[in-house]
Amino acid sequence: MSPARKRKRKQQRRSRENRLLPLIAVLAIAILFLLYLRQEQPDGRRLPWDTPQPTAVVRIEFPSDRYPKTAQHIKKAIAKGESAVCTIDRKGAEENRSLSLRGIPTKKGYDRDEWPMAMCAEGGSGADIAYVPPADNRGAGSWIQNRLDDYPDGTAVEFVIP
């Protein structure tokens, strides 16, 4: 093969490689971007296509055998007219807690349990407050948080207390 022909082939090969490099770079960036989108966001949000959308009302049976004092409080509060439905509003929880517990003194050896919960749009000022042993109240709160974790704000959840 002549040196001129070898040079021409070498130039053609480089030309092909030069066209492939940008394509490979774009594909690598696209893959990294898709992997980024699949992860949970830094503020705990999930992406819209990974999150169940609100339905009419999600019904959840509260484990009254595991958290009897909290269950008893929820049942009494609902019987007194508080809502059995909680519309999830995590962003409003801190303000709701402040409003619902305002003027309610702490009591040694007890937590102040609120119904509707602070994370509910229905919570806040006027919520029913009861003194509940910490283990019962915090266990119930953890159980509820784990159950509602996959639902976005705006989801209406009805708590059924057996």
HELIX and SHEET records of a PDB file:
HELIX    1   1 PRO A    3  ARG A   38  1                                  36    
HELIX    2   2 PRO A   48  ASP A   50  5                                   3    
HELIX    3   3 PRO A   68  ALA A   79  1                                  12    
HELIX    4   4 ARG A   90  GLY A   92  5                                   3    
HELIX    5   5 ALA A   93  LEU A  101  1                                   9    
HELIX    6   6 PRO A  134  LEU A  148  1                                  15    
SHEET    1   A 3 VAL A  58  GLU A  61  0                                        
SHEET    2   A 3 ALA A 156  VAL A 160  1                                        
SHEET    3   A 3 VAL A  85  THR A  87 -1                                        
SHEET    1   B 2 ASP A 111  TRP A 115  0                                        
SHEET    2   B 2 ASP A 128  VAL A 132 -1                                        
END                                                                             
